[in-house]
Amino acid sequence: MFDILIYLFENYVHSESRISIDYDSLTNDLSDIGFQKRDIYNALRWLKNLSCYKKNIISSINLLSNQISTRIYTQEESFKLNVDCRGFIIFLEQLEILTLDTREMIIERIMELDINEINLEDLKWIVLIVLFNVPGCETVYRKLENLLFNFKEDVIH
């Protein structure tokens, strides 16, 4: 499922073309590439849930951007997000790349992934995917993209 999310993000984020709204066609295309149908459905559900979650917080994105909070992680979240990942989230908050809402959105999306423990590199991709999909986050998305990528070598740091 995670590989499908990364595939879609890498192939459509800077593309002039849009992801087809026809889920059957998109599912068939992804299946032809070699992805499993169950993983495709899970990835599309993950993106749909991101869209639903996004609608609930859009109005407060800018209102809470300067507020500071302490995030207490549940035991399940702590298992899935190791110390490096939690530290990176705090780092992004300090850089004002993440607001309280986008932080919670990212954590919620991570918890829905079918991965036992997420590593730092995967977390960076999830943050990029979420920020790319939240209206009003274009500037912080570009700031994070510049922070993470070495465009000469096209690698994520």
C-alpha positions as a Markdown table, in Angstrom:
| # | Residue | x | y | z |
|---|---|---|---|---|
| 1 | Met | 0.0 | 0.0 | 0.0 |
| 2 | Phe | 2.7 | 2.5 | 1.0 |
| 3 | Asp | 4.6 | 1.7 | -2.3 |
| 4 | Ile | 1.5 | 2.6 | -4.2 |
| 5 | Leu | 1.1 | 6.0 | -2.4 |
| 6 | Ile | 4.8 | 6.8 | -3.2 |
| 7 | Tyr | 4.3 | 5.7 | -6.8 |
| 8 | Leu | 1.3 | 7.9 | -7.2 |
| 9 | Phe | 3.0 | 10.9 | -5.5 |
| 10 | Glu | 6.2 | 10.6 | -7.5 |
| 11 | Asn | 4.4 | 10.2 | -10.8 |
| 12 | Tyr | 1.7 | 12.8 | -10.4 |
| 13 | Val | 3.0 | 15.5 | -8.0 |
| 14 | His | 5.0 | 17.4 | -10.7 |
| 15 | Ser | 3.0 | 16.1 | -13.6 |
| 16 | Glu | 0.8 | 18.3 | -15.8 |
| 17 | Ser | -1.7 | 15.4 | -15.9 |
| 18 | Arg | -4.2 | 14.7 | -13.2 |
| 19 | Ile | -4.9 | 11.4 | -11.5 |
| 20 | Ser | -7.9 | 9.9 | -13.2 |
| 21 | Ile | -11.1 | 10.1 | -11.2 |
| 22 | Asp | -12.1 | 6.9 | -12.8 |
| 23 | Tyr | -11.1 | 4.5 | -10.0 |
| 24 | Asp | -11.6 | 1.4 | -12.1 |
| 25 | Ser | -9.2 | 2.7 | -14.8 |
| 26 | Leu | -6.7 | 3.8 | -12.2 |
| 27 | Thr | -7.0 | 0.5 | -10.4 |
| 28 | Asn | -6.4 | -1.4 | -13.7 |
| 29 | Asp | -3.4 | 0.8 | -14.5 |
| 30 | Leu | -1.8 | 0.2 | -11.1 |
| 31 | Ser | -2.6 | -3.5 | -11.4 |
| 32 | Asp | -1.0 | -3.7 | -14.8 |
| 33 | Ile | 2.2 | -2.2 | -13.3 |
| 34 | Gly | 2.3 | -5.1 | -10.8 |
| 35 | Phe | 0.6 | -3.8 | -7.6 |
| 36 | Gln | -1.8 | -6.1 | -5.8 |
| 37 | Lys | -5.5 | -5.2 | -6.0 |
| 38 | Arg | -5.9 | -5.3 | -2.2 |
| 39 | Asp | -3.1 | -2.9 | -1.8 |
| 40 | Ile | -4.5 | -0.6 | -4.5 |
| 41 | Tyr | -7.9 | -0.5 | -2.8 |
| 42 | Asn | -6.2 | 0.2 | 0.6 |
| 43 | Ala | -4.1 | 3.0 | -0.9 |
| 44 | Leu | -7.1 | 4.6 | -2.6 |
| 45 | Arg | -9.1 | 4.4 | 0.6 |
| 46 | Trp | -6.1 | 6.0 | 2.5 |
| 47 | Leu | -6.2 | 8.9 | 0.0 |
| 48 | Lys | -9.9 | 9.2 | 0.2 |
| 49 | Asn | -9.7 | 9.3 | 4.0 |
| 50 | Leu | -7.0 | 12.0 | 3.7 |
| 51 | Ser | -9.4 | 14.0 | 1.6 |
| 52 | Cys | -12.2 | 13.6 | 4.2 |
| 53 | Tyr | -9.9 | 14.5 | 7.1 |
| 54 | Lys | -8.6 | 17.5 | 5.2 |
| 55 | Lys | -12.1 | 19.0 | 4.8 |
| 56 | Asn | -12.6 | 19.0 | 8.6 |
| 57 | Ile | -9.4 | 21.1 | 9.3 |
| 58 | Ile | -9.0 | 23.5 | 6.4 |
| 59 | Ser | -10.7 | 26.4 | 8.2 |
| 60 | Ser | -8.4 | 26.2 | 11.1 |
| 61 | Ile | -5.0 | 25.8 | 9.4 |
| 62 | Asn | -4.0 | 29.4 | 9.6 |
| 63 | Leu | -5.7 | 30.2 | 12.8 |
| 64 | Leu | -3.6 | 27.8 | 14.9 |
| 65 | Ser | -0.3 | 28.1 | 13.1 |
| 66 | Asn | 1.4 | 30.1 | 15.9 |
| 67 | Gln | 0.1 | 28.0 | 18.8 |
| 68 | Ile | 2.5 | 25.7 | 20.6 |
| 69 | Ser | 1.4 | 22.4 | 22.2 |
| 70 | Thr | 3.0 | 19.3 | 23.7 |
| 71 | Arg | 2.0 | 16.1 | 21.9 |
| 72 | Ile | 1.6 | 13.1 | 24.1 |
| 73 | Tyr | 1.8 | 9.9 | 22.0 |
| 74 | Thr | -0.3 | 6.9 | 22.8 |
| 75 | Gln | 1.4 | 3.6 | 23.2 |
| 76 | Glu | 0.3 | 2.4 | 19.8 |
| 77 | Glu | 1.6 | 5.7 | 18.2 |
| 78 | Ser | 4.9 | 5.4 | 20.0 |
| 79 | Phe | 5.4 | 1.9 | 18.7 |
| 80 | Lys | 4.6 | 3.0 | 15.1 |
| 81 | Leu | 6.6 | 6.3 | 15.3 |
| 82 | Asn | 10.1 | 5.7 | 16.7 |
| 83 | Val | 12.0 | 8.4 | 18.5 |
| 84 | Asp | 13.6 | 9.7 | 15.3 |
| 85 | Cys | 10.2 | 10.1 | 13.7 |
| 86 | Arg | 8.7 | 11.9 | 16.7 |
| 87 | Gly | 11.8 | 14.2 | 16.9 |
| 88 | Phe | 11.4 | 15.0 | 13.2 |
| 89 | Ile | 7.8 | 16.0 | 13.7 |
| 90 | Ile | 8.8 | 18.3 | 16.5 |
| 91 | Phe | 11.6 | 19.7 | 14.3 |
| 92 | Leu | 9.0 | 20.5 | 11.5 |
| 93 | Glu | 6.8 | 22.2 | 14.1 |
| 94 | Gln | 9.7 | 24.4 | 15.3 |
| 95 | Leu | 10.4 | 25.3 | 11.6 |
| 96 | Glu | 6.7 | 26.2 | 11.4 |
| 97 | Ile | 6.3 | 23.7 | 8.6 |
| 98 | Leu | 3.6 | 21.8 | 10.6 |
| 99 | Thr | 0.7 | 23.4 | 12.5 |
| 100 | Leu | -1.1 | 21.6 | 15.2 |
| 101 | Asp | -3.7 | 20.5 | 12.6 |
| 102 | Thr | -1.3 | 19.2 | 10.0 |
| 103 | Arg | 0.7 | 17.4 | 12.6 |
| 104 | Glu | -2.4 | 15.6 | 13.8 |
| 105 | Met | -3.4 | 14.9 | 10.2 |
| 106 | Ile | 0.0 | 13.3 | 9.5 |
| 107 | Ile | -0.1 | 11.2 | 12.7 |
| 108 | Glu | -3.6 | 10.0 | 11.8 |
| 109 | Arg | -2.6 | 9.1 | 8.3 |
| 110 | Ile | 0.5 | 7.2 | 9.6 |
| 111 | Met | -1.7 | 5.2 | 12.0 |
| 112 | Glu | -3.8 | 4.1 | 9.1 |
| 113 | Leu | -0.9 | 2.6 | 7.2 |
| 114 | Asp | -0.5 | -1.1 | 7.3 |
| 115 | Ile | 3.1 | -0.9 | 8.5 |
| 116 | Asn | 4.1 | -1.9 | 12.0 |
| 117 | Glu | 6.8 | 0.7 | 12.4 |
| 118 | Ile | 7.4 | 3.6 | 10.1 |
| 119 | Asn | 11.0 | 4.7 | 9.5 |
| 120 | Leu | 12.2 | 8.3 | 9.1 |
| 121 | Glu | 12.4 | 8.2 | 5.3 |
| 122 | Asp | 8.9 | 6.9 | 5.0 |
| 123 | Leu | 7.7 | 9.6 | 7.4 |
| 124 | Lys | 9.2 | 12.3 | 5.2 |
| 125 | Trp | 7.2 | 11.0 | 2.2 |
| 126 | Ile | 4.0 | 10.9 | 4.2 |
| 127 | Val | 4.5 | 14.5 | 5.4 |
| 128 | Leu | 5.1 | 15.6 | 1.8 |
| 129 | Ile | 2.0 | 13.7 | 0.6 |
| 130 | Val | -0.2 | 15.3 | 3.3 |
| 131 | Leu | 1.1 | 18.8 | 2.9 |
| 132 | Phe | 0.8 | 18.6 | -0.9 |
| 133 | Asn | -2.9 | 17.7 | -0.5 |
| 134 | Val | -3.8 | 20.4 | 2.0 |
| 135 | Pro | -4.9 | 23.7 | 0.4 |
| 136 | Gly | -3.0 | 26.6 | 2.0 |
| 137 | Cys | 0.1 | 24.6 | 2.6 |
| 138 | Glu | 1.8 | 25.3 | -0.7 |
| 139 | Thr | 4.5 | 27.5 | 0.8 |
| 140 | Val | 5.4 | 25.1 | 3.6 |
| 141 | Tyr | 5.3 | 22.2 | 1.2 |
| 142 | Arg | 8.0 | 24.0 | -1.0 |
| 143 | Lys | 10.0 | 24.8 | 2.1 |
| 144 | Leu | 10.0 | 21.2 | 3.2 |
| 145 | Glu | 10.7 | 20.0 | -0.4 |
| 146 | Asn | 13.8 | 22.3 | -0.5 |
| 147 | Leu | 14.9 | 21.0 | 2.9 |
| 148 | Leu | 14.6 | 17.3 | 2.0 |
| 149 | Phe | 15.7 | 17.1 | -1.6 |
| 150 | Asn | 19.0 | 17.5 | -3.3 |
| 151 | Phe | 17.7 | 18.4 | -6.7 |
| 152 | Lys | 21.0 | 17.8 | -8.4 |
| 153 | Glu | 20.9 | 14.2 | -7.4 |
| 154 | Asp | 17.1 | 13.9 | -7.0 |
| 155 | Val | 17.4 | 12.2 | -3.6 |
| 156 | Ile | 15.5 | 12.7 | -0.4 |
| 157 | His | 17.7 | 13.6 | 2.6 |
